[in-house]
Amino acid sequence: MNESRALITGASAGLGAEFARQLASSGKDLILIARRTAPMETLARELADKHGVAVDVIQADLSDTAATARLFDEVNRRGLAVDTLINNAGSFGPDLLQDRDWSAQQKYMELMMISVAGMCHHFIPSMQERGFGRVLNVASVAGQVSLSGDTSYGPAKAYLIALSKGLAATVRGQGIHVLALCPGFTHTEFHGSDELTRMKKSSPAFFWYDADVVVREGLAALEKGKTVYVSGRLYRYLIPVLRTQVGQWIAGKMGVERDD
Ligand SMILES: NC(=O)c1ccc[n+]([C@@H]2O[C@H](COP(=O)([O-])OP(=O)(O)OC[C@H]3O[C@@H](n4cnc5c(N)ncnc54)[C@H](OP(=O)(O)O)[C@@H]3O)[C@@H](O)[C@H]2O)c1
């Protein structure tokens, strides 16, 4: 069996590709997962040339119910071991009430929540056997603050925060760290739709962080053994403010509602 690797979902773009760059620069061998293989193959060649790391690319659609079991089998078939799991894949989703295609809603929940639980189910037990593991679930500030109109993305991220807390408590003392990383607005492909591009253009620049900062802070928090970490100083201040009565009043004017 090879040296243990970092497995990164959603590695074809944005934060996932940046996790790959930063982990490779520290000498970590990688397994990259997403639907689009071409950008991952390009990234794999770039990282192998630059850092001398081994990089495997596996195509998977994590909104498919069978995807995580198939991935686990494929990783084992290739003789690879995973000691670092970065559950990062995600997208903005359908509106629970307005979008009437229930099967699309279910696929979204599969991608955002069930696949993350599935990856943890498959890959954490071998970390327990080895007495070492790192699991980083990319959640969001949206998982900590309830927004009017956000009936699927924020709630899905709230589940990832709760899942991470439960797992962290369960594996405490076993050499395994589990972190829910909560980024705020970050420059990636995430806001590529017309609606989100308009939102991005109309929001102040200081709300936006670069992916390399978010990933660096996330990996440092994971190593320190934190369970939930909000990246970006602005957001660390904003969340507690939104939980005060005054903050709730201001948030109400902006369409943000109580989350407790
Ligand atoms: N950017 C932000 O402002 C922000 C803020 C908070 C949290 N986040 C979270 O950060 C994570 C990464 O997002 P990002 O900002 O880096 O967005 P991005 O640039 O759009 O990247 C999303 C990644 O997820 C993958 N993905 C999407 N659907 C998938 C599926 N069905 N199966 C497998 N992979 C899939 C995409 O790959 P393929 O399309 O090739 O499959 C891509 O690699 C997400 O969980 C997002 O919710 C982002």
The ligand as an SDF file (V2000), in Angstrom:
LIG
                    3D

 48 52  0  0  0  0  0  0  0  0999 V2000
  -17.0500   30.6090   -3.1020 N   0  0  0  0  0  0  0  0  0  0  0  0
  -17.7110   30.9560   -2.0160 C   0  0  0  0  0  0  0  0  0  0  0  0
  -18.0540   32.1470   -1.8300 O   0  0  0  0  0  0  0  0  0  0  0  0
  -18.0170   29.9140   -0.9600 C   0  0  0  0  0  0  0  0  0  0  0  0
  -18.3960   30.3770    0.3170 C   0  0  0  0  0  0  0  0  0  0  0  0
  -18.6770   29.4480    1.2960 C   0  0  0  0  0  0  0  0  0  0  0  0
  -18.5810   28.0930    1.0300 C   0  0  0  0  0  0  0  0  0  0  0  0
  -18.2220   27.6750   -0.2200 N   0  0  0  0  0  0  0  0  0  0  0  0
  -18.1630   26.2220   -0.4600 C   0  0  0  0  0  0  0  0  0  0  0  0
  -16.8760   25.8920   -0.9520 O   0  0  0  0  0  0  0  0  0  0  0  0
  -16.9530   24.6710   -1.6780 C   0  0  0  0  0  0  0  0  0  0  0  0
  -16.1750   24.8350   -2.9730 C   0  0  0  0  0  0  0  0  0  0  0  0
  -16.8340   25.7960   -3.7670 O   0  0  0  0  0  0  0  0  0  0  0  0
  -16.0470   26.8220   -4.6840 P   0  0  0  0  0  0  0  0  0  0  0  0
  -16.3340   28.1820   -4.1850 O   0  0  0  0  0  0  0  0  0  0  0  0
  -14.6560   26.3830   -4.8680 O   0  0  0  0  0  0  0  0  0  0  0  0
  -16.9010   26.6450   -6.0230 O   0  0  0  0  0  0  0  0  0  0  0  0
  -16.4710   26.2160   -7.5070 P   0  0  0  0  0  0  0  0  0  0  0  0
  -15.2900   27.0040   -7.9670 O   0  0  0  0  0  0  0  0  0  0  0  0
  -17.7410   26.3100   -8.2860 O   0  0  0  0  0  0  0  0  0  0  0  0
  -16.0390   24.6810   -7.3320 O   0  0  0  0  0  0  0  0  0  0  0  0
  -16.9800   23.6980   -6.9680 C   0  0  0  0  0  0  0  0  0  0  0  0
  -16.3490   22.3210   -7.1110 C   0  0  0  0  0  0  0  0  0  0  0  0
  -17.3260   21.3420   -6.7320 O   0  0  0  0  0  0  0  0  0  0  0  0
  -17.3940   20.3640   -7.7540 C   0  0  0  0  0  0  0  0  0  0  0  0
  -18.7310   19.7920   -7.8660 N   0  0  0  0  0  0  0  0  0  0  0  0
  -19.9110   20.4400   -8.0250 C   0  0  0  0  0  0  0  0  0  0  0  0
  -20.9190   19.5650   -8.1650 N   0  0  0  0  0  0  0  0  0  0  0  0
  -20.3570   18.3180   -8.1190 C   0  0  0  0  0  0  0  0  0  0  0  0
  -20.8720   17.0050   -8.2310 C   0  0  0  0  0  0  0  0  0  0  0  0
  -22.1890   16.7760   -8.4610 N   0  0  0  0  0  0  0  0  0  0  0  0
  -20.0220   15.9590   -8.1070 N   0  0  0  0  0  0  0  0  0  0  0  0
  -18.6910   16.1690   -7.9090 C   0  0  0  0  0  0  0  0  0  0  0  0
  -18.1500   17.3910   -7.7990 N   0  0  0  0  0  0  0  0  0  0  0  0
  -18.9730   18.4530   -7.9150 C   0  0  0  0  0  0  0  0  0  0  0  0
  -17.0280   21.1110   -9.0500 C   0  0  0  0  0  0  0  0  0  0  0  0
  -16.4830   20.2030  -10.0000 O   0  0  0  0  0  0  0  0  0  0  0  0
  -17.2230   19.6850  -11.3210 P   0  0  0  0  0  0  0  0  0  0  0  0
  -18.1240   20.7700  -11.7960 O   0  0  0  0  0  0  0  0  0  0  0  0
  -16.0750   19.3850  -12.2380 O   0  0  0  0  0  0  0  0  0  0  0  0
  -17.9210   18.4560  -10.8870 O   0  0  0  0  0  0  0  0  0  0  0  0
  -15.9110   22.0260   -8.5390 C   0  0  0  0  0  0  0  0  0  0  0  0
  -14.6870   21.3490   -8.5330 O   0  0  0  0  0  0  0  0  0  0  0  0
  -18.4470   24.3670   -1.8670 C   0  0  0  0  0  0  0  0  0  0  0  0
  -18.8540   23.3680   -0.9620 O   0  0  0  0  0  0  0  0  0  0  0  0
  -19.1020   25.7030   -1.5280 C   0  0  0  0  0  0  0  0  0  0  0  0
  -20.4110   25.5190   -1.0340 O   0  0  0  0  0  0  0  0  0  0  0  0
  -17.9330   28.5580   -1.2250 C   0  0  0  0  0  0  0  0  0  0  0  0
  1  2  1  0
  2  3  2  0
  2  4  1  0
  4  5  1  0
  4 48  2  0
  5  6  2  0
  6  7  1  0
  7  8  2  0
  8  9  1  0
  8 48  1  0
  9 10  1  0
  9 46  1  0
 10 11  1  0
 11 12  1  0
 11 44  1  0
 12 13  1  0
 13 14  1  0
 14 15  2  0
 14 16  1  0
 14 17  1  0
 17 18  1  0
 18 19  2  0
 18 20  1  0
 18 21  1  0
 21 22  1  0
 22 23  1  0
 23 24  1  0
 23 42  1  0
 24 25  1  0
 25 26  1  0
 25 36  1  0
 26 27  1  0
 26 35  1  0
 27 28  2  0
 28 29  1  0
 29 30  1  0
 29 35  2  0
 30 31  1  0
 30 32  2  0
 32 33  1  0
 33 34  2  0
 34 35  1  0
 36 37  1  0
 36 42  1  0
 37 38  1  0
 38 39  2  0
 38 40  1  0
 38 41  1  0
 42 43  1  0
 44 45  1  0
 44 46  1  0
 46 47  1  0
M  CHG  2   8   1  16  -1
M  END
$$$$
